[in-house]
Amino acid sequence: MRLDKFVCKSTSLTRSDAIQCIQHGKVSVNGETVKDERSQVHENNSVTLNGTALTPRPFRYILMHKPAGTICSNVDEAYPSLFNGTRIEHTEELHIAGRLDADTTGLVLITDDGHWSFNITTPTKHCEKVYRVGLSRPIRDDAAALFHAGILLQGESKPTLPAELYIVTPKEVILTITEGKFHQVKRMFSAIGNRVTSLHRERIGEVLLDVEEGKWRYLSENEVASFKAA
């Protein structure tokens, strides 16, 4: 973890205040003054601010039901941040493990533990993401076979990893993927001549969406551990 992030996570200081403290020689790591805020520190390091030992707050693991018309960002942009009205503290420390588009709803996982979120977002971990997809026209008969074989998206050099498609109705399907390319789900259906009209994420790994739209909760220990095991 960067030293400035460590200081922020251990105090109520903003990042700019933490950087000032570091650059003015007020922070020591293992007894040595460190003035570079980019320096890396680890859990077993002894870090002090003005001689007082710092202990970072525990990592947080949050499940949220993202509403439509919000963005997976810590701050408002063209659309409001999904953190608006949540009363989650220190949102500047958090990041979303697998973002959703503004018009997409459903499950997002939020954390300040970068090692943990890596297991969710990197394709080599094969973490399943399950979407309920509404379509503009009836799905092709060969769509499941095409998705399982992999779809070569426009602008990509390699096809998508095998995906599983379950047909609910001719215009509603359940899609399971294990990667997260830019606008991947929408681009996959576009590649086979269809258009996504609604998109909702229901599951990530073993974690199911179980809260109402706009609500959130902390993950259980077992839910957190399921991604570490993966």
KEKE-3310 file (N, C-alpha, C; in steps of 0.2 Angstrom, whole numbers, plus 5000, padded with zeros to 4 digits):
npx = (5004:5003:5011:5005:4991:4991:4992:4981:4971:4973:4970:4960:4964:4964:4969:4978:4982:4988:4999:5006:5010:5019:5029:5034:5041:5035:5032:5037:5044:5047:5056:5063:5063:5052:5050:5043:5028:5024:5030:5030:5022:5020:5009:5016:5025:5031:5023:5023:5016:5021:5027:5017:5010:5003:4988:4980:4962:4951:4950:4936:4921:4909:4892:4881:4866:4865:4857:4848:4854:4865:4882:4897:4907:4917:4913:4901:4897:4893:4882:4874:4885:4885:4886:4879:4868:4870:4877:4889:4905:4921:4922:4931:4941:4937:4934:4926:4924:4923:4915:4899:4889:4880:4867:4865:4859:4860:4870:4885:4901:4911:4926:4941:4951:4963:4970:4961:4950:4956:4955:4942:4941:4951:4953:4960:4956:4944:4931:4914:4902:4885:4872:4856:4847:4839:4832:4831:4825:4820:4831:4844:4844:4856:4863:4868:4878:4887:4891:4897:4908:4915:4916:4921:4924:4922:4936:4944:4957:4957:4945:4930:4931:4924:4907:4891:4875:4858:4841:4827:4815:4811:4816:4823:4837:4849:4865:4881:4897:4916:4924:4928:4927:4926:4910:4906:4895:4884:4891:4893:4881:4877:4886:4880:4869:4859:4851:4854:4842:4839:4849:4855:4864:4865:4873:4889:4903:4901:4892:4876:4864:4854:4848:4837:4835:4846:4851:4863:4875:4886:4898:4897:4909:4911:4907:4917:4928:4926:4931:4944:4948:4946)
npy = (4994:5011:5024:5037:5033:5023:5032:5040:5030:5026:5037:5053:5061:5070:5065:5075:5082:5071:5069:5081:5080:5069:5074:5084:5078:5071:5058:5042:5026:5011:5017:5026:5041:5045:5053:5052:5050:5040:5029:5011:5002:4989:4977:4973:4983:4996:5011:5028:5044:5059:5053:5045:5029:5021:5013:5005:5006:4992:4982:4984:4976:4977:4974:4980:4986:4992:5006:5011:5024:5029:5031:5020:5027:5037:5050:5062:5064:5065:5058:5054:5048:5031:5031:5041:5046:5035:5035:5029:5029:5038:5036:5039:5030:5019:5007:5000:4983:4978:4987:4994:5000:5016:5014:5001:4990:4982:4970:4976:4975:4982:4988:4992:4984:4980:4968:4958:4962:4960:4946:4945:4953:4950:4940:4927:4921:4917:4921:4920:4931:4935:4939:4946:4948:4959:4959:4966:4959:4943:4930:4922:4905:4898:4905:4902:4892:4899:4909:4901:4896:4907:4925:4936:4952:4968:4977:4969:4957:4944:4931:4932:4924:4907:4908:4906:4903:4905:4903:4912:4918:4921:4934:4937:4933:4923:4927:4921:4926:4926:4937:4954:4964:4980:4986:4973:4964:4970:4972:4959:4954:4963:4959:4947:4952:4958:4968:4975:4979:4980:4977:4968:4964:4949:4940:4938:4927:4917:4925:4932:4944:4952:4962:4977:4989:5002:4999:4993:4981:4974:4961:4944:4935:4922:4925:4934:4927:4917:4923:4925:4912:4908)
npz = (5000:4996:5005:5007:5006:5016:5028:5027:5028:5041:5048:5050:5040:5025:5008:5002:5014:5021:5012:5013:5027:5026:5017:5024:5033:5044:5046:5049:5044:5051:5060:5052:5044:5031:5016:5004:4997:4989:4993:4997:5009:5021:5030:5041:5044:5054:5056:5060:5065:5068:5079:5084:5084:5069:5065:5052:5047:5047:5032:5020:5014:5003:4997:4985:4978:4963:4957:4941:4931:4939:4942:4943:4952:4963:4964:4959:4942:4925:4928:4944:4958:4963:4977:4982:4995:5003:5015:5018:5025:5021:5007:4997:4999:4993:4980:4965:4961:4947:4936:4932:4918:4917:4914:4918:4930:4946:4955:4963:4969:4982:4988:4998:4997:4987:4983:4985:4977:4965:4962:4958:4946:4937:4922:4922:4934:4933:4938:4939:4932:4932:4922:4919:4904:4893:4877:4861:4850:4846:4852:4843:4837:4837:4846:4859:4857:4849:4859:4868:4861:4859:4856:4843:4846:4840:4836:4844:4846:4850:4853:4865:4881:4884:4886:4895:4890:4894:4890:4894:4889:4872:4871:4883:4892:4902:4905:4908:4911:4912:4912:4909:4898:4890:4890:4887:4887:4880:4868:4864:4861:4851:4841:4836:4830:4838:4850:4866:4878:4891:4906:4919:4933:4942:4950:4957:4957:4970:4976:4979:4973:4985:4991:4991:4978:4977:4990:5002:5010:5021:5016:5021:5032:5025:5012:5009:5010:5000:4988:4990:4991:4978)
capx = (5000:5006:5012:4999:4985:4991:4991:4973:4967:4974:4968:4955:4967:4963:4975:4983:4985:4993:5005:5010:5013:5024:5034:5037:5045:5032:5030:5042:5043:5052:5060:5066:5059:5051:5047:5040:5022:5023:5034:5026:5022:5016:5006:5021:5029:5029:5022:5021:5014:5022:5028:5011:5009:4997:4985:4974:4956:4951:4947:4929:4919:4902:4888:4876:4861:4866:4851:4849:4855:4870:4889:4902:4912:4917:4911:4896:4900:4887:4877:4876:4888:4881:4887:4874:4863:4872:4880:4895:4910:4927:4921:4936:4946:4934:4934:4921:4927:4919:4910:4893:4887:4875:4860:4864:4857:4861:4875:4892:4905:4915:4931:4947:4957:4965:4972:4954:4946:4960:4952:4936:4941:4956:4950:4963:4953:4937:4926:4908:4897:4879:4868:4849:4848:4833:4834:4826:4822:4821:4838:4845:4844:4863:4867:4871:4884:4891:4894:4901:4914:4918:4914:4926:4921:4925:4942:4948:4961:4955:4938:4929:4931:4918:4901:4885:4868:4852:4836:4822:4810:4814:4819:4826:4841:4854:4872:4887:4904:4921:4929:4924:4929:4922:4904:4906:4888:4881:4895:4893:4874:4878:4890:4876:4864:4854:4853:4852:4837:4840:4855:4855:4869:4862:4878:4897:4906:4895:4888:4869:4861:4849:4846:4833:4838:4849:4853:4869:4876:4893:4898:4899:4916:4911:4907:4924:4933:4925:4935:4951:4949:4946)
capy = (5000:5018:5027:5042:5029:5020:5037:5041:5024:5026:5044:5056:5066:5069:5063:5081:5083:5066:5070:5086:5077:5065:5078:5088:5073:5069:5051:5037:5019:5007:5021:5030:5046:5044:5059:5051:5048:5034:5023:5006:5000:4983:4976:4971:4989:5001:5018:5033:5051:5063:5049:5041:5023:5021:5007:5006:5003:4985:4982:4984:4972:4979:4973:4986:4985:4999:5009:5014:5032:5031:5028:5017:5032:5040:5057:5064:5066:5066:5055:5054:5043:5026:5032:5046:5044:5028:5036:5025:5034:5037:5033:5040:5025:5013:5006:4995:4978:4977:4992:4993:5006:5020:5012:4994:4989:4976:4969:4978:4973:4988:4987:4995:4979:4979:4961:4955:4963:4957:4939:4946:4956:4947:4934:4921:4919:4914:4923:4921:4936:4932:4945:4945:4952:4960:4960:4970:4955:4936:4927:4917:4898:4896:4910:4898:4889:4905:4912:4896:4896:4914:4930:4941:4958:4973:4980:4965:4953:4938:4931:4932:4917:4904:4911:4901:4907:4901:4906:4912:4919:4923:4941:4937:4927:4924:4926:4920:4927:4926:4942:4960:4969:4986:4985:4967:4960:4973:4971:4952:4953:4967:4955:4942:4955:4959:4974:4974:4984:4980:4973:4968:4959:4945:4936:4938:4922:4914:4930:4933:4950:4950:4968:4981:4993:5007:4997:4990:4978:4971:4954:4940:4932:4917:4928:4937:4921:4914:4926:4924:4905:4908)
capz = (5000:4996:5011:5009:5007:5023:5032:5026:5031:5048:5052:5047:5036:5017:5004:5002:5021:5022:5008:5016:5033:5024:5014:5029:5038:5050:5045:5049:5043:5054:5063:5047:5041:5024:5013:4997:4998:4984:4995:4998:5016:5022:5036:5046:5045:5059:5054:5065:5063:5074:5085:5086:5079:5065:5063:5047:5048:5043:5025:5020:5008:5003:4992:4984:4972:4959:4953:4935:4931:4943:4939:4947:4953:4970:4964:4954:4935:4921:4932:4951:4960:4966:4984:4984:5000:5006:5021:5018:5026:5018:5001:4993:4999:4990:4973:4963:4958:4941:4936:4928:4915:4920:4913:4920:4937:4950:4960:4963:4975:4983:4993:4998:4997:4980:4982:4985:4970:4959:4961:4955:4940:4932:4919:4924:4940:4930:4942:4936:4933:4929:4920:4916:4898:4889:4870:4856:4846:4848:4852:4838:4839:4838:4851:4865:4854:4847:4865:4871:4857:4860:4851:4842:4846:4835:4839:4848:4842:4852:4855:4872:4884:4883:4890:4895:4889:4896:4887:4898:4884:4866:4872:4889:4893:4907:4902:4912:4908:4917:4911:4909:4893:4890:4887:4884:4886:4874:4862:4862:4857:4845:4836:4833:4827:4842:4854:4873:4880:4899:4908:4927:4936:4948:4954:4956:4960:4974:4980:4975:4975:4990:4994:4987:4974:4981:4997:5003:5016:5021:5015:5027:5031:5021:5006:5007:5009:4993:4982:4992:4989:4971)
cpx = (5004:5006:5006:4993:4985:4989:4983:4969:4968:4972:4962:4957:4965:4970:4980:4986:4990:5000:5009:5013:5020:5030:5037:5041:5042:5030:5036:5040:5048:5058:5064:5061:5058:5047:5043:5034:5020:5026:5029:5027:5018:5013:5011:5026:5026:5029:5020:5020:5016:5024:5023:5010:5003:4994:4979:4968:4955:4948:4939:4927:4911:4898:4883:4872:4861:4859:4853:4850:4861:4877:4893:4908:4912:4914:4906:4900:4894:4881:4879:4880:4884:4881:4882:4869:4864:4874:4886:4901:4917:4926:4927:4942:4943:4935:4929:4925:4922:4914:4904:4891:4881:4868:4859:4863:4860:4867:4882:4895:4910:4919:4936:4953:4958:4967:4966:4951:4950:4957:4946:4936:4946:4953:4953:4960:4946:4932:4919:4904:4891:4874:4861:4848:4841:4835:4829:4822:4824:4828:4838:4846:4851:4867:4871:4878:4889:4895:4899:4908:4918:4917:4919:4923:4925:4930:4946:4952:4960:4948:4937:4930:4924:4913:4895:4879:4862:4846:4830:4815:4814:4818:4822:4830:4845:4860:4877:4893:4909:4926:4925:4927:4924:4916:4903:4900:4885:4885:4894:4886:4874:4881:4886:4869:4858:4856:4850:4848:4837:4845:4855:4859:4866:4867:4885:4899:4900:4891:4882:4867:4855:4847:4842:4837:4840:4852:4859:4870:4884:4893:4900:4906:4916:4911:4914:4929:4932:4929:4942:4953:4950:4953)
cpy = (5006:5021:5032:5038:5026:5026:5039:5036:5023:5032:5047:5061:5065:5067:5069:5082:5078:5067:5076:5084:5073:5069:5083:5084:5071:5062:5047:5030:5015:5011:5026:5035:5045:5050:5058:5047:5041:5028:5018:5004:4993:4982:4975:4977:4993:5008:5022:5040:5055:5059:5044:5035:5023:5014:5008:5003:4997:4986:4981:4980:4973:4976:4978:4984:4992:5000:5011:5022:5034:5028:5025:5022:5034:5047:5057:5066:5068:5064:5055:5048:5038:5027:5037:5043:5038:5029:5031:5030:5032:5034:5034:5035:5019:5013:5000:4990:4975:4982:4991:5000:5010:5017:5004:4994:4983:4976:4972:4976:4979:4986:4992:4991:4977:4972:4957:4956:4961:4950:4940:4949:4953:4941:4928:4918:4915:4915:4924:4927:4934:4938:4942:4950:4953:4962:4963:4965:4948:4933:4922:4910:4896:4901:4907:4895:4894:4908:4907:4895:4902:4918:4935:4947:4963:4977:4976:4960:4945:4937:4931:4924:4914:4907:4906:4906:4902:4906:4906:4913:4921:4930:4942:4931:4929:4922:4926:4921:4927:4932:4949:4966:4975:4985:4978:4964:4963:4972:4963:4951:4957:4963:4949:4945:4957:4965:4973:4980:4985:4975:4974:4962:4956:4942:4938:4932:4918:4919:4932:4940:4949:4956:4972:4986:5000:5005:4994:4986:4976:4964:4950:4937:4926:4920:4931:4932:4918:4916:4925:4917:4904:4910)
cpz = (5000:5003:5013:5010:5014:5028:5032:5029:5038:5052:5048:5042:5028:5014:5004:5009:5022:5018:5011:5023:5031:5021:5019:5035:5044:5051:5045:5048:5046:5057:5058:5044:5033:5021:5006:4999:4994:4987:4997:5005:5016:5029:5042:5047:5051:5057:5059:5062:5069:5080:5087:5081:5076:5064:5058:5049:5044:5036:5025:5013:5008:4996:4991:4978:4969:4956:4946:4935:4936:4940:4945:4948:4960:4970:4958:4947:4931:4924:4939:4953:4963:4974:4986:4989:5003:5013:5023:5019:5022:5011:4996:4994:4996:4983:4971:4959:4952:4940:4931:4924:4918:4920:4915:4928:4940:4954:4958:4969:4976:4989:4993:4998:4990:4978:4981:4979:4964:4957:4958:4947:4935:4929:4920:4930:4939:4935:4938:4937:4929:4928:4917:4910:4895:4882:4866:4851:4848:4847:4846:4841:4840:4843:4856:4862:4852:4853:4868:4867:4857:4854:4849:4841:4842:4839:4843:4844:4844:4854:4862:4874:4883:4888:4890:4895:4890:4894:4891:4894:4878:4867:4879:4890:4899:4904:4908:4909:4914:4916:4910:4905:4893:4886:4884:4882:4880:4868:4859:4858:4851:4839:4833:4831:4831:4846:4861:4875:4888:4901:4916:4929:4942:4953:4952:4960:4964:4978:4976:4978:4979:4994:4989:4983:4978:4988:4997:5009:5015:5020:5021:5026:5026:5013:5004:5006:5002:4988:4984:4990:4981:4968)
residu = (MET:ARG:LEU:ASP:LYS:PHE:VAL:CYS:LYS:SER:THR:SER:LEU:THR:ARG:SER:ASP:ALA:ILE:GLN:CYS:ILE:GLN:HIS:GLY:LYS:VAL:SER:VAL:ASN:GLY:GLU:THR:VAL:LYS:ASP:GLU:ARG:SER:GLN:VAL:HIS:GLU:ASN:ASN:SER:VAL:THR:LEU:ASN:GLY:THR:ALA:LEU:THR:PRO:ARG:PRO:PHE:ARG:TYR:ILE:LEU:MET:HIS:LYS:PRO:ALA:GLY:THR:ILE:CYS:SER:ASN:VAL:ASP:GLU:ALA:TYR:PRO:SER:LEU:PHE:ASN:GLY:THR:ARG:ILE:GLU:HIS:THR:GLU:GLU:LEU:HIS:ILE:ALA:GLY:ARG:LEU:ASP:ALA:ASP:THR:THR:GLY:LEU:VAL:LEU:ILE:THR:ASP:ASP:GLY:HIS:TRP:SER:PHE:ASN:ILE:THR:THR:PRO:THR:LYS:HIS:CYS:GLU:LYS:VAL:TYR:ARG:VAL:GLY:LEU:SER:ARG:PRO:ILE:ARG:ASP:ASP:ALA:ALA:ALA:LEU:PHE:HIS:ALA:GLY:ILE:LEU:LEU:GLN:GLY:GLU:SER:LYS:PRO:THR:LEU:PRO:ALA:GLU:LEU:TYR:ILE:VAL:THR:PRO:LYS:GLU:VAL:ILE:LEU:THR:ILE:THR:GLU:GLY:LYS:PHE:HIS:GLN:VAL:LYS:ARG:MET:PHE:SER:ALA:ILE:GLY:ASN:ARG:VAL:THR:SER:LEU:HIS:ARG:GLU:ARG:ILE:GLY:GLU:VAL:LEU:LEU:ASP:VAL:GLU:GLU:GLY:LYS:TRP:ARG:TYR:LEU:SER:GLU:ASN:GLU:VAL:ALA:SER:PHE:LYS:ALA:ALA)
# end
